[in-house]
């Protein structure tokens, strides 16, 4: 059986954009899957498993990103990553913590 | 956003001889203080905020690079500096590698776009093997500055 390619487009809703903390959460999650996972922004493809690569996208609020996975667990990888982005990086406490009152 | 737009030339350090995260962050903040980019009164608060941010998750982004940062109301534009550590610093990076290049960033709370563009620039330039290698081999602030200027002029990507 051939390993499938799964693709889905999501938009960044975080007002701060895809900054360091979300990029870390994203890469960390992508690393849990065996499949190769790429993030594509306007033809620019990067490795979803590298924080450095994900940060090169400079994805601000509203930016649409296409996530593409290729491998045995491609479906699960895309589902999990889309959920993370759509939840606005649910565990993202960075911004409140970063702004001292 | 170019490196010269946010890196304080006078605060670049290449002779930082420390072995832990807190020490290197303190040394970089002190360099910004000495360069007159942050004030004495805000110095400790800024260090604490950066360390607190590190507790959430390491800012080691891979390839021996880290971007410790915070937002802080005492700055009205993005303030940054660079440090090179020959021996490397343990930073709990996702890829497990020691950190040799650090870009410390302090941004005004109301300017998330500038912060994001600085991160984009740093990561995009460091993806280039030659630039990354040369920067790690820099032994004087002048070498670092020259490389940053060359990168700004698109000599690496």
gemmi code that builds the backbone of each chain (N, CA, C; Angstrom):
import gemmi

chains = {
    "A": [
        ("UNK", (0.840, -1.200, 0.000), (0.000, 0.000, 0.000), (0.872, 1.245, 0.000)),
        ("UNK", (0.536, 2.169, -0.869), (1.300, 3.416, -0.936), (0.923, 4.339, 0.207)),
        ("UNK", (1.936, 5.065, 0.707), (1.573, 5.989, 1.787), (0.924, 7.232, 1.193)),
        ("UNK", (-0.123, 7.659, 1.849), (-0.927, 8.752, 1.306), (-0.288, 10.137, 1.487)),
        ("UNK", (-0.734, 11.075, 0.661), (-0.370, 12.475, 0.846), (-1.637, 13.195, 1.297)),
        ("UNK", (-1.536, 13.862, 2.413), (-2.704, 14.571, 2.926), (-2.370, 16.051, 3.019)),
        ("UNK", (-3.335, 16.874, 2.651), (-3.082, 18.309, 2.514), (-4.258, 19.085, 3.079)),
        ("UNK", (-3.970, 20.159, 3.803), (-5.069, 20.997, 4.272), (-4.575, 22.418, 4.512)),
        ("UNK", (-5.444, 23.381, 4.273), (-5.062, 24.787, 4.448), (-5.710, 25.361, 5.703)),
        ("UNK", (-4.921, 26.078, 6.461), (-5.429, 26.720, 7.691), (-4.958, 28.171, 7.711)),
        ("UNK", (-5.679, 28.977, 8.491), (-5.273, 30.376, 8.634), (-4.811, 30.623, 10.068)),
        ("UNK", (-3.822, 31.466, 10.194), (-3.314, 31.826, 11.521), (-4.251, 32.871, 12.138)),
        ("UNK", (-4.800, 32.561, 13.299), (-5.736, 33.515, 13.908), (-5.105, 34.327, 15.041)),
        ("UNK", (-3.970, 33.869, 15.532), (-3.302, 34.561, 16.630), (-2.860, 35.978, 16.212)),
        ("UNK", (-3.284, 36.985, 16.967), (-2.910, 38.368, 16.623), (-1.396, 38.587, 16.610)),
        ("UNK", (-0.666, 37.754, 17.333), (0.793, 37.897, 17.377), (1.465, 37.152, 16.222)),
        ("UNK", (0.658, 36.387, 15.476), (1.234, 35.607, 14.389), (1.882, 34.333, 14.887)),
        ("UNK", (2.532, 33.647, 13.964), (3.202, 32.380, 14.294), (4.595, 32.714, 14.823)),
        ("UNK", (4.634, 33.162, 16.065), (5.904, 33.573, 16.669), (6.605, 32.363, 17.286)),
        ("UNK", (7.631, 32.603, 18.090), (8.503, 31.507, 18.527), (7.774, 30.385, 19.278)),
        ("UNK", (6.908, 30.771, 20.224), (6.253, 29.741, 21.030), (5.315, 28.838, 20.209)),
        ("UNK", (4.395, 29.428, 19.425), (3.577, 28.564, 18.568), (4.423, 27.741, 17.588)),
        ("UNK", (5.492, 28.332, 17.081), (6.351, 27.589, 16.143), (6.965, 26.381, 16.833)),
        ("UNK", (7.329, 26.561, 18.090), (7.899, 25.442, 18.846), (6.854, 24.350, 19.076)),
        ("UNK", (5.644, 24.775, 19.489), (4.575, 23.794, 19.740), (4.253, 23.034, 18.450)),
        ("UNK", (4.263, 23.759, 17.362), (3.942, 23.173, 16.060), (4.996, 22.144, 15.646)),
        ("UNK", (6.268, 22.541, 15.727), (7.352, 21.635, 15.330), (7.409, 20.416, 16.258)),
        ("UNK", (7.181, 20.674, 17.551), (7.218, 19.591, 18.535), (6.139, 18.547, 18.226)),
        ("UNK", (4.965, 19.021, 17.870), (3.862, 18.110, 17.534), (4.173, 17.363, 16.225)),
        ("UNK", (4.677, 18.103, 15.233), (4.988, 17.480, 13.940), (6.008, 16.353, 14.101)),
        ("UNK", (6.945, 16.563, 15.025), (7.997, 15.565, 15.268), (7.457, 14.236, 15.793)),
        ("UNK", (6.250, 14.265, 16.342), (5.684, 13.032, 16.897), (5.207, 12.077, 15.802)),
        ("UNK", (5.183, 12.572, 14.564), (4.701, 11.731, 13.479), (5.841, 11.258, 12.592)),
        ("UNK", (5.624, 10.104, 12.035), (6.633, 9.496, 11.183), (6.676, 10.165, 9.810)),
        ("UNK", (5.520, 10.621, 9.368), (5.409, 11.208, 8.029), (6.279, 12.446, 7.885)),
        ("UNK", (6.653, 12.717, 6.631), (7.288, 14.007, 6.334), (6.177, 15.041, 6.318)),
        ("UNK", (6.409, 16.155, 6.985), (5.375, 17.182, 7.007), (5.977, 18.505, 6.552)),
        ("UNK", (5.264, 19.146, 5.643), (5.730, 20.446, 5.143), (4.670, 21.504, 5.376)),
        ("UNK", (5.145, 22.732, 5.530), (4.231, 23.872, 5.599), (4.515, 24.716, 4.370)),
        ("UNK", (3.466, 25.103, 3.695), (3.639, 25.863, 2.445), (2.939, 27.209, 2.553)),
        ("UNK", (3.694, 28.260, 2.263), (3.093, 29.593, 2.190), (3.476, 30.190, 0.846)),
        ("UNK", (2.494, 30.392, 0.009), (2.711, 30.988, -1.310), (3.897, 30.348, -2.047)),
        ("UNK", (3.869, 29.029, -2.114), (4.899, 28.323, -2.878), (6.197, 28.093, -2.115)),
        ("UNK", (6.317, 28.714, -0.971), (7.515, 28.545, -0.148), (7.291, 27.350, 0.793)),
        ("UNK", (8.047, 26.273, 0.590), (7.844, 25.053, 1.368), (8.912, 24.904, 2.442)),
        ("UNK", (8.494, 24.612, 3.660), (9.491, 24.391, 4.712), (9.147, 23.146, 5.524)),
        ("UNK", (10.129, 22.658, 6.232), (9.978, 21.467, 7.078), (9.222, 21.835, 8.355)),
        ("UNK", (8.076, 21.205, 8.557), (7.240, 21.496, 9.724), (7.895, 21.055, 11.033)),
        ("UNK", (8.920, 20.194, 10.939), (9.529, 19.661, 12.157), (10.681, 20.516, 12.657)),
        ("UNK", (10.941, 21.630, 11.992), (12.020, 22.521, 12.410), (11.458, 23.882, 12.795)),
        ("UNK", (11.720, 24.309, 14.035), (11.231, 25.621, 14.485), (11.807, 26.696, 13.579)),
        ("UNK", (13.113, 26.569, 13.301), (13.784, 27.555, 12.469), (13.094, 27.684, 11.103)),
        ("UNK", (12.770, 26.554, 10.517), (12.104, 26.597, 9.216), (10.726, 27.240, 9.302)),
        ("UNK", (9.982, 26.851, 10.340), (8.623, 27.384, 10.480), (8.661, 28.909, 10.674)),
        ("UNK", (9.660, 29.382, 11.406), (9.765, 30.825, 11.643), (10.087, 31.611, 10.371)),
        ("UNK", (10.725, 30.963, 9.402), (11.067, 31.685, 8.166), (9.808, 32.111, 7.403)),
        ("UNK", (8.655, 31.518, 7.747), (7.421, 31.865, 7.044), (6.920, 33.252, 7.435)),
        ("UNK", (7.327, 33.714, 8.621), (6.875, 35.029, 9.084), (5.362, 35.166, 8.996)),
        ("UNK", (4.650, 34.130, 9.420), (3.201, 34.106, 9.238), (2.479, 34.969, 10.271)),
        ("UNK", (1.942, 36.079, 9.811), (1.209, 36.958, 10.716), (-0.266, 36.561, 10.724)),
        ("UNK", (-1.045, 37.251, 11.540), (-2.472, 36.928, 11.663), (-3.140, 36.987, 10.281)),
        ("UNK", (-3.944, 35.961, 9.990), (-4.649, 35.938, 8.714), (-3.920, 35.195, 7.600)),
        ("UNK", (-2.647, 34.908, 7.820), (-1.873, 34.189, 6.798), (-2.406, 32.770, 6.614)),
        ("UNK", (-2.571, 32.371, 5.358), (-3.015, 31.003, 5.093), (-1.813, 30.104, 4.839)),
        ("UNK", (-1.809, 28.980, 5.524), (-0.715, 28.027, 5.380), (-1.300, 26.690, 4.937)),
        ("UNK", (-0.631, 26.044, 4.013), (-1.054, 24.712, 3.612), (-0.132, 23.702, 4.289)),
        ("UNK", (-0.744, 22.752, 4.963), (0.030, 21.712, 5.635), (-0.067, 20.454, 4.779)),
        ("UNK", (1.070, 19.858, 4.528), (1.062, 18.655, 3.688), (1.914, 17.568, 4.321)),
        ("UNK", (1.326, 16.400, 4.459), (2.075, 15.288, 5.051), (2.110, 14.104, 4.083)),
        ("UNK", (3.192, 13.400, 4.149), (3.373, 12.240, 3.283), (3.954, 11.113, 4.131)),
        ("UNK", (3.185, 10.048, 4.281), (3.688, 8.927, 5.074), (2.559, 8.124, 5.687)),
        ("UNK", (2.932, 7.131, 6.459), (1.931, 6.203, 6.988), (0.903, 6.871, 7.893)),
        ("UNK", (1.372, 7.884, 8.681), (0.431, 8.531, 9.599), (0.069, 9.956, 9.143)),
        ("UNK", (0.119, 10.153, 7.818), (-0.126, 11.490, 7.262), (-1.462, 12.081, 7.709)),
        ("UNK", (-2.470, 11.246, 7.670), (-3.813, 11.708, 8.029), (-3.844, 12.224, 9.477)),
        ("UNK", (-3.293, 11.412, 10.372), (-3.283, 11.795, 11.794), (-2.458, 13.057, 12.012)),
        ("UNK", (-1.337, 13.156, 11.307), (-0.453, 14.317, 11.478), (-1.175, 15.599, 11.098)),
        ("UNK", (-1.820, 15.571, 9.935), (-2.516, 16.782, 9.469), (-3.665, 17.119, 10.406)),
        ("UNK", (-4.390, 16.094, 10.827), (-5.520, 16.350, 11.723), (-5.045, 17.031, 13.011)),
        ("UNK", (-3.961, 16.499, 13.584), (-3.449, 17.038, 14.846), (-2.906, 18.459, 14.679)),
        ("UNK", (-2.171, 18.679, 13.593), (-1.567, 20.002, 13.373), (-2.622, 21.064, 13.068)),
        ("UNK", (-3.627, 20.673, 12.276), (-4.712, 21.610, 11.974), (-5.435, 21.972, 13.274)),
        ("UNK", (-5.652, 20.969, 14.095), (-6.345, 21.209, 15.365), (-5.539, 22.192, 16.216)),
        ("UNK", (-4.232, 22.016, 16.234), (-3.379, 22.914, 17.031), (-3.490, 24.361, 16.525)),
        ("UNK", (-3.417, 24.533, 15.220), (-3.496, 25.889, 14.659), (-4.887, 26.475, 14.910)),
        ("UNK", (-5.918, 25.657, 14.669), (-7.287, 26.166, 14.830), (-7.638, 26.467, 16.277)),
        ("UNK", (-6.968, 25.793, 17.195), (-7.229, 26.064, 18.619), (-6.463, 27.313, 19.045)),
        ("UNK", (-5.821, 27.955, 18.071), (-4.999, 29.135, 18.345), (-3.888, 28.776, 19.330)),
        ("UNK", (-3.330, 27.626, 19.139), (-2.216, 27.145, 19.959), (-2.630, 27.171, 21.430)),
        ("UNK", (-3.647, 26.374, 21.688), (-4.349, 26.356, 22.974), (-3.456, 26.487, 24.197)),
        ("UNK", (-2.264, 25.945, 24.107), (-1.403, 26.044, 25.285), (-0.513, 27.274, 25.237)),
        ("UNK", (-0.827, 28.174, 24.322), (0.014, 29.364, 24.152), (-0.228, 30.401, 25.241)),
        ("UNK", (0.617, 30.375, 26.239), (0.481, 31.347, 27.336), (1.511, 32.444, 27.181)),
        ("UNK", (2.334, 32.304, 26.131), (3.483, 33.189, 25.977), (3.154, 34.658, 26.137)),
        ("UNK", (2.128, 35.065, 25.445), (1.891, 36.497, 25.370), (1.490, 37.110, 26.700)),
        ("UNK", (0.641, 36.404, 27.455), (0.255, 36.968, 28.741), (1.461, 36.997, 29.678)),
        ("UNK", (2.295, 35.951, 29.559), (3.464, 35.856, 30.433), (4.528, 36.885, 30.049)),
        ("UNK", (4.533, 37.205, 28.754), (5.598, 38.072, 28.276), (5.375, 39.540, 28.588)),
        ("UNK", (4.138, 39.899, 28.868), (3.869, 41.311, 29.101), (3.776, 41.601, 30.593)),
        ("UNK", (4.832, 42.068, 31.185), (4.778, 42.349, 32.608), (3.785, 43.478, 32.865)),
        ("UNK", (3.034, 43.358, 33.949), (2.021, 44.374, 34.200), (2.656, 45.604, 34.824)),
    ],
    "B": [
        ("UNK", (12.563, 43.024, 7.588), (13.379, 43.797, 8.543), (14.826, 43.323, 8.501)),
        ("UNK", (15.755, 44.269, 8.407), (17.169, 43.909, 8.306), (17.808, 43.814, 9.693)),
        ("UNK", (18.942, 43.120, 9.746), (19.664, 43.002, 11.021), (20.044, 44.381, 11.558)),
        ("UNK", (20.549, 45.255, 10.668), (21.014, 46.565, 11.143), (19.877, 47.412, 11.710)),
        ("UNK", (18.627, 47.024, 11.413), (17.491, 47.767, 11.953), (17.219, 47.464, 13.424)),
        ("UNK", (17.709, 46.331, 13.905), (17.398, 46.026, 15.314), (18.591, 45.562, 16.143)),
        ("UNK", (19.707, 45.234, 15.511), (20.867, 44.777, 16.293), (21.690, 45.996, 16.728)),
        ("UNK", (21.962, 46.093, 18.030), (22.786, 47.185, 18.539), (24.251, 46.798, 18.377)),
        ("UNK", (24.908, 47.509, 17.494), (26.283, 47.180, 17.159), (27.195, 47.150, 18.385)),
        ("UNK", (26.996, 48.104, 19.279), (27.871, 48.211, 20.461), (27.597, 47.111, 21.496)),
        ("UNK", (26.494, 46.403, 21.328), (26.144, 45.390, 22.334), (26.448, 43.960, 21.859)),
        ("UNK", (27.084, 43.833, 20.712), (27.437, 42.493, 20.211), (28.596, 41.949, 21.060)),
        ("UNK", (28.488, 40.692, 21.443), (29.550, 40.091, 22.261), (29.990, 38.756, 21.656)),
        ("UNK", (31.302, 38.545, 21.608), (31.807, 37.275, 21.079), (32.711, 36.572, 22.094)),
        ("UNK", (32.879, 37.210, 23.226), (33.795, 36.616, 24.198), (33.064, 36.214, 25.473)),
        ("UNK", (31.789, 35.876, 25.303), (31.000, 35.496, 26.471), (31.441, 34.105, 26.944)),
        ("UNK", (31.962, 34.068, 28.127), (32.486, 32.808, 28.640), (31.595, 32.305, 29.769)),
        ("UNK", (30.486, 31.697, 29.401), (29.532, 31.223, 30.402), (29.094, 29.832, 30.003)),
        ("UNK", (28.494, 29.114, 30.932), (28.013, 27.816, 30.510), (26.538, 27.573, 30.746)),
        ("UNK", (25.829, 28.555, 31.306), (24.390, 28.286, 31.360), (23.563, 29.424, 30.788)),
        ("UNK", (22.314, 29.048, 30.566), (21.344, 29.907, 29.923), (21.176, 31.249, 30.638)),
        ("UNK", (21.000, 31.165, 31.959), (20.758, 32.402, 32.703), (21.950, 33.358, 32.572)),
        ("UNK", (23.157, 32.815, 32.681), (24.346, 33.665, 32.600), (24.475, 34.347, 31.246)),
        ("UNK", (24.181, 33.618, 30.196), (24.352, 34.215, 28.873), (23.289, 35.295, 28.647)),
        ("UNK", (22.074, 35.037, 29.126), (21.013, 36.043, 28.997), (21.373, 37.295, 29.809)),
        ("UNK", (21.899, 37.083, 31.006), (22.321, 38.226, 31.834), (23.435, 39.019, 31.155)),
        ("UNK", (24.390, 38.303, 30.579), (25.516, 38.975, 29.922), (25.034, 39.801, 28.719)),
        ("UNK", (24.069, 39.264, 27.993), (23.569, 39.992, 26.816), (22.781, 41.230, 27.228)),
        ("UNK", (21.982, 41.095, 28.289), (21.225, 42.253, 28.780), (22.192, 43.315, 29.310)),
        ("UNK", (23.265, 42.891, 29.967), (24.262, 43.842, 30.455), (24.933, 44.572, 29.302)),
        ("UNK", (25.150, 43.851, 28.202), (25.761, 44.473, 27.024), (24.847, 45.569, 26.476)),
        ("UNK", (23.541, 45.313, 26.511), (22.581, 46.328, 26.037), (22.547, 47.523, 26.984)),
        ("UNK", (22.720, 47.238, 28.268), (22.776, 48.309, 29.271), (24.011, 49.167, 29.035)),
        ("UNK", (25.156, 48.515, 28.846), (26.408, 49.242, 28.600), (26.345, 50.053, 27.303)),
        ("UNK", (25.583, 49.532, 26.345), (25.470, 50.246, 25.064), (24.427, 51.366, 25.145)),
        ("UNK", (23.777, 51.473, 26.317), (22.797, 52.548, 26.493), (21.448, 52.277, 25.842)),
        ("UNK", (21.184, 51.001, 25.515), (19.913, 50.686, 24.845), (18.793, 50.378, 25.811)),
        ("UNK", (19.144, 49.953, 27.025), (18.131, 49.779, 28.066), (18.630, 50.499, 29.313)),
        ("UNK", (17.693, 50.849, 30.196), (18.102, 51.632, 31.359), (18.451, 50.730, 32.542)),
        ("UNK", (19.235, 51.283, 33.429), (19.655, 50.604, 34.651), (18.446, 50.106, 35.463)),
        ("UNK", (17.421, 50.963, 35.562), (16.231, 50.614, 36.377), (15.456, 49.443, 35.767)),
        ("UNK", (15.486, 49.339, 34.424), (14.696, 48.306, 33.755), (15.473, 47.009, 33.572)),
        ("UNK", (16.773, 47.084, 33.726), (17.650, 45.964, 33.408), (17.214, 44.648, 34.049)),
        ("UNK", (17.061, 44.659, 35.376), (16.725, 43.416, 36.079), (15.337, 42.895, 35.672)),
        ("UNK", (14.397, 43.823, 35.514), (13.037, 43.429, 35.117), (13.037, 42.744, 33.753)),
        ("UNK", (13.867, 43.272, 32.860), (13.963, 42.691, 31.515), (14.573, 41.288, 31.578)),
        ("UNK", (15.639, 41.149, 32.368), (16.277, 39.825, 32.524), (15.261, 38.816, 33.073)),
        ("UNK", (14.536, 39.232, 34.118), (13.545, 38.332, 34.729), (12.471, 37.920, 33.717)),
        ("UNK", (12.029, 38.885, 32.923), (10.971, 38.598, 31.934), (11.474, 37.601, 30.877)),
        ("UNK", (12.718, 37.772, 30.464), (13.272, 36.853, 29.452), (13.418, 35.450, 30.042)),
        ("UNK", (13.879, 35.375, 31.287), (14.036, 34.063, 31.934), (12.684, 33.389, 32.129)),
        ("UNK", (11.672, 34.190, 32.458), (10.338, 33.651, 32.654), (9.803, 33.085, 31.345)),
        ("UNK", (10.096, 33.785, 30.260), (9.676, 33.303, 28.943), (10.345, 31.961, 28.622)),
        ("UNK", (11.609, 31.818, 29.005), (12.323, 30.560, 28.743), (11.696, 29.391, 29.503)),
        ("UNK", (11.084, 29.704, 30.648), (10.457, 28.629, 31.430), (9.278, 28.005, 30.683)),
        ("UNK", (8.645, 28.785, 29.832), (7.502, 28.275, 29.059), (7.935, 27.265, 28.015)),
        ("UNK", (9.152, 27.436, 27.542), (9.659, 26.579, 26.480), (10.910, 27.248, 25.972)),
        ("UNK", (11.904, 26.456, 25.660), (13.176, 27.018, 25.209), (12.996, 27.802, 23.923)),
        ("UNK", (13.756, 28.891, 23.786), (13.756, 29.631, 22.524), (14.891, 29.151, 21.617)),
        ("UNK", (15.479, 28.003, 21.954), (16.459, 27.389, 21.058), (15.686, 26.893, 19.838)),
        ("UNK", (15.992, 27.432, 18.659), (15.187, 27.103, 17.474), (15.862, 26.091, 16.561)),
        ("UNK", (17.004, 25.550, 17.013), (17.697, 24.546, 16.196), (18.926, 25.134, 15.535)),
        ("UNK", (19.793, 24.251, 15.022), (21.048, 24.644, 14.357), (21.975, 25.433, 15.266)),
        ("UNK", (21.854, 25.252, 16.575), (22.746, 25.971, 17.481), (22.383, 27.440, 17.654)),
        ("UNK", (21.122, 27.764, 17.398), (20.673, 29.158, 17.476), (19.561, 29.297, 18.518)),
        ("UNK", (19.595, 30.397, 19.282), (18.505, 30.675, 20.219), (18.090, 32.132, 20.078)),
        ("UNK", (16.814, 32.390, 20.364), (16.290, 33.753, 20.274), (15.574, 34.149, 21.575)),
        ("UNK", (16.328, 34.241, 22.694), (15.674, 34.652, 23.948), (15.046, 36.030, 23.742)),
        ("UNK", (13.822, 36.218, 24.262), (13.148, 37.495, 24.004), (12.070, 37.798, 25.022)),
        ("UNK", (11.628, 39.016, 25.007), (10.467, 39.413, 25.794), (9.881, 40.658, 25.189)),
        ("UNK", (8.637, 40.924, 25.613), (8.079, 42.243, 25.329), (8.366, 43.064, 26.572)),
        ("UNK", (8.565, 44.346, 26.394), (8.766, 45.173, 27.566), (8.357, 46.608, 27.274)),
        ("UNK", (7.528, 47.178, 28.158), (7.011, 48.525, 27.892), (8.083, 49.621, 27.929)),
        ("UNK", (9.268, 49.305, 28.447), (10.291, 50.352, 28.560), (10.997, 50.641, 27.237)),
        ("UNK", (10.761, 49.812, 26.216), (11.398, 50.108, 24.926), (10.330, 50.609, 23.944)),
        ("UNK", (10.697, 51.570, 23.105), (9.705, 52.045, 22.144), (10.019, 51.613, 20.717)),
        ("UNK", (11.092, 50.865, 20.576), (11.336, 50.193, 19.307), (12.042, 48.870, 19.616)),
        ("UNK", (12.077, 47.994, 18.619), (12.702, 46.694, 18.813), (14.199, 46.869, 19.097)),
        ("UNK", (14.634, 46.270, 20.219), (16.037, 46.366, 20.613), (16.607, 44.952, 20.604)),
        ("UNK", (17.760, 44.774, 19.985), (18.310, 43.430, 19.935), (19.820, 43.418, 19.971)),
        ("UNK", (20.358, 42.263, 20.299), (21.800, 42.102, 20.212), (22.144, 40.654, 19.908)),
        ("UNK", (23.413, 40.443, 19.601), (23.878, 39.117, 19.201), (25.031, 38.688, 20.097)),
        ("UNK", (25.059, 37.417, 20.453), (26.222, 36.878, 21.160), (26.649, 35.585, 20.478)),
        ("UNK", (27.949, 35.370, 20.475), (28.502, 34.143, 19.920), (29.236, 33.436, 21.048)),
        ("UNK", (28.929, 32.162, 21.236), (29.612, 31.387, 22.270), (30.395, 30.262, 21.597)),
        ("UNK", (31.693, 30.320, 21.751), (32.539, 29.326, 21.098), (32.274, 27.925, 21.654)),
        ("UNK", (32.145, 27.843, 22.978), (31.942, 26.538, 23.613), (30.500, 26.046, 23.570)),
        ("UNK", (29.591, 26.964, 23.376), (28.188, 26.573, 23.346), (27.551, 26.573, 24.724)),
        ("UNK", (26.250, 26.792, 24.732), (25.494, 26.877, 25.977), (24.348, 25.866, 25.916)),
        ("UNK", (24.131, 25.143, 27.004), (22.990, 24.222, 27.049), (21.708, 25.032, 27.103)),
        ("UNK", (20.828, 24.785, 26.165), (19.636, 25.632, 26.065), (18.344, 24.819, 26.007)),
        ("UNK", (18.420, 23.507, 26.184), (17.244, 22.628, 26.058), (16.545, 22.799, 24.715)),
        ("UNK", (17.322, 22.946, 23.657), (16.709, 23.114, 22.333), (16.021, 21.827, 21.903)),
        ("UNK", (15.051, 21.972, 21.040), (14.275, 20.826, 20.567), (15.173, 19.786, 19.894)),
        ("UNK", (16.204, 20.250, 19.193), (17.094, 19.304, 18.512), (18.264, 18.847, 19.388)),
        ("UNK", (18.273, 19.292, 20.646), (19.270, 18.820, 21.604), (20.661, 19.426, 21.449)),
        ("UNK", (20.846, 20.263, 20.424), (22.170, 20.837, 20.195), (22.456, 22.010, 21.128)),
        ("UNK", (23.726, 22.171, 21.479), (24.136, 23.341, 22.249), (23.990, 24.583, 21.386)),
        ("UNK", (23.771, 25.718, 22.057), (23.565, 26.961, 21.326), (24.865, 27.755, 21.219)),
        ("UNK", (25.207, 28.158, 19.998), (26.414, 28.957, 19.765), (26.105, 30.381, 19.329)),
        ("UNK", (24.887, 30.587, 18.842), (24.495, 31.914, 18.366), (23.231, 32.342, 19.070)),
        ("UNK", (23.258, 33.531, 19.653), (22.062, 34.008, 20.341), (21.665, 35.378, 19.820)),
        ("UNK", (20.377, 35.520, 19.570), (19.808, 36.818, 19.177), (18.806, 37.169, 20.267)),
        ("UNK", (19.135, 38.173, 21.070), (18.228, 38.570, 22.146), (17.393, 39.749, 21.667)),
        ("UNK", (16.081, 39.636, 21.862), (15.152, 40.657, 21.358), (14.246, 41.191, 22.461)),
        ("UNK", (14.102, 42.512, 22.505), (13.160, 43.134, 23.437), (12.239, 44.006, 22.578)),
        ("UNK", (10.942, 43.684, 22.627), (10.058, 44.462, 21.755), (8.992, 45.217, 22.520)),
        ("UNK", (8.548, 46.353, 21.969), (7.448, 47.089, 22.581), (6.184, 46.228, 22.509)),
        ("UNK", (5.387, 46.159, 23.571), (4.219, 45.270, 23.601), (3.230, 45.490, 22.463)),
        ("UNK", (3.185, 46.702, 21.915), (2.183, 46.967, 20.880), (2.720, 46.763, 19.457)),
        ("UNK", (3.879, 46.134, 19.313), (4.435, 45.969, 17.957), (4.770, 44.514, 17.639)),
        ("UNK", (3.762, 43.609, 17.700), (4.052, 42.193, 17.443), (4.582, 41.949, 16.031)),
        ("UNK", (4.212, 42.813, 15.097), (4.642, 42.632, 13.706), (6.149, 42.748, 13.554)),
        ("UNK", (6.733, 43.719, 14.243), (8.183, 43.909, 14.163), (8.920, 42.699, 14.720)),
        ("UNK", (8.410, 42.194, 15.837), (9.025, 41.027, 16.468), (8.997, 39.830, 15.513)),
        ("UNK", (7.841, 39.623, 14.890), (7.671, 38.506, 13.961), (8.601, 38.655, 12.756)),
        ("UNK", (8.739, 39.885, 12.253), (9.611, 40.114, 11.094), (11.090, 39.929, 11.448)),
        ("UNK", (11.434, 40.264, 12.689), (12.819, 40.038, 13.129), (13.088, 38.531, 13.204)),
        ("UNK", (12.148, 37.773, 13.768), (12.299, 36.313, 13.846), (12.393, 35.709, 12.446)),
        ("UNK", (11.582, 36.237, 11.543), (11.575, 35.742, 10.166), (12.946, 35.977, 9.519)),
        ("UNK", (13.470, 37.180, 9.725), (14.761, 37.519, 9.134), (15.883, 36.645, 9.707)),
        ("UNK", (15.898, 36.512, 11.024), (16.940, 35.711, 11.677), (16.902, 34.274, 11.150)),
        ("UNK", (15.704, 33.686, 11.142), (15.607, 32.274, 10.766), (15.906, 32.087, 9.281)),
        ("UNK", (15.452, 33.022, 8.449), (15.668, 32.897, 7.011), (17.169, 32.973, 6.688)),
        ("UNK", (17.844, 33.909, 7.324), (19.278, 34.049, 7.055), (20.070, 32.857, 7.594)),
        ("UNK", (19.676, 32.374, 8.776), (20.439, 31.296, 9.400), (20.200, 29.941, 8.751)),
        ("UNK", (19.215, 29.882, 7.894), (18.979, 28.649, 7.163), (20.120, 28.431, 6.163)),
        ("UNK", (20.808, 29.522, 5.854), (21.947, 29.410, 4.941), (23.169, 28.875, 5.697)),
        ("UNK", (23.684, 27.742, 5.233), (24.792, 27.072, 5.933), (26.032, 27.946, 6.068)),
        ("UNK", (26.368, 28.650, 5.008), (27.589, 29.461, 5.020), (27.487, 30.587, 6.036)),
        ("UNK", (26.379, 31.299, 6.003), (26.183, 32.417, 6.933), (26.217, 31.909, 8.378)),
        ("UNK", (25.512, 30.807, 8.608), (25.431, 30.226, 9.949), (26.825, 29.821, 10.443)),
        ("UNK", (27.587, 29.204, 9.575), (28.930, 28.744, 9.936), (29.878, 29.923, 10.198)),
        ("UNK", (29.863, 30.892, 9.307), (30.727, 32.074, 9.473), (30.401, 32.828, 10.755)),
        ("UNK", (29.113, 32.948, 11.017), (28.703, 33.691, 12.216), (29.199, 32.976, 13.483)),
        ("UNK", (29.083, 31.653, 13.470), (29.545, 30.882, 14.633), (31.059, 30.980, 14.802)),
        ("UNK", (31.749, 31.223, 13.694), (33.212, 31.303, 13.757), (33.702, 32.715, 14.069)),
        ("UNK", (32.801, 33.667, 14.152), (33.199, 35.056, 14.417), (33.812, 35.171, 15.801)),
        ("UNK", (34.955, 35.864, 15.861), (35.608, 36.015, 17.161), (35.680, 37.459, 17.639)),
        ("UNK", (35.180, 38.390, 16.815), (35.100, 39.780, 17.273), (33.735, 40.352, 16.878)),
        ("UNK", (33.254, 41.329, 17.667), (31.980, 41.971, 17.325), (32.020, 42.583, 15.923)),
        ("UNK", (33.190, 43.046, 15.524), (33.320, 43.637, 14.186), (33.058, 42.598, 13.090)),
        ("UNK", (33.568, 41.383, 13.291), (33.297, 40.291, 12.331), (31.797, 40.016, 12.227)),
        ("UNK", (31.146, 39.980, 13.407), (29.706, 39.696, 13.437), (28.953, 40.778, 12.670)),
        ("UNK", (29.297, 42.035, 12.968), (28.608, 43.157, 12.327), (28.761, 43.097, 10.804)),
        ("UNK", (29.969, 42.797, 10.376), (30.227, 42.727, 8.934), (29.375, 41.641, 8.268)),
        ("UNK", (29.296, 40.489, 8.930), (28.474, 39.399, 8.383), (26.996, 39.777, 8.338)),
        ("UNK", (26.538, 40.471, 9.380), (25.135, 40.875, 9.420), (24.846, 41.850, 8.274)),
        ("UNK", (25.791, 42.752, 8.034), (25.613, 43.705, 6.927), (25.600, 42.982, 5.579)),
        ("UNK", (26.485, 42.001, 5.448), (26.517, 41.230, 4.205), (25.205, 40.471, 3.999)),
        ("UNK", (24.693, 39.916, 5.087), (23.418, 39.190, 5.002), (22.298, 40.156, 4.611)),
        ("UNK", (22.323, 41.351, 5.198), (21.315, 42.365, 4.859), (21.357, 42.721, 3.379)),
        ("UNK", (22.548, 42.658, 2.804), (22.696, 42.963, 1.381), (22.509, 41.729, 0.507)),
        ("UNK", (21.879, 40.711, 1.117), (21.546, 39.478, 0.386), (22.740, 38.764, -0.209)),
        ("UNK", (23.834, 38.772, 0.520), (24.992, 38.084, -0.014), (25.007, 36.597, 0.318)),
        ("UNK", (24.044, 36.167, 1.141), (24.016, 34.741, 1.481), (22.798, 34.023, 0.925)),
        ("UNK", (21.678, 34.708, 0.789), (20.483, 34.003, 0.292), (19.991, 34.560, -1.037)),
    ],
}
model = gemmi.Model(1)
for chain_id, residues in chains.items():
    chain = gemmi.Chain(chain_id)
    for i, (resn, *xyz) in enumerate(residues, 1):
        res = gemmi.Residue()
        res.name, res.seqid = resn, gemmi.SeqId(i, " ")
        for name, pos in zip(("N", "CA", "C"), xyz):
            atom = gemmi.Atom()
            atom.name, atom.element = name, gemmi.Element(name[0])
            atom.pos, atom.b_iso = gemmi.Position(*pos), 0.0
            res.add_atom(atom)
        chain.add_residue(res)
    model.add_chain(chain)
structure = gemmi.Structure()
structure.add_model(model)
structure.setup_entities()
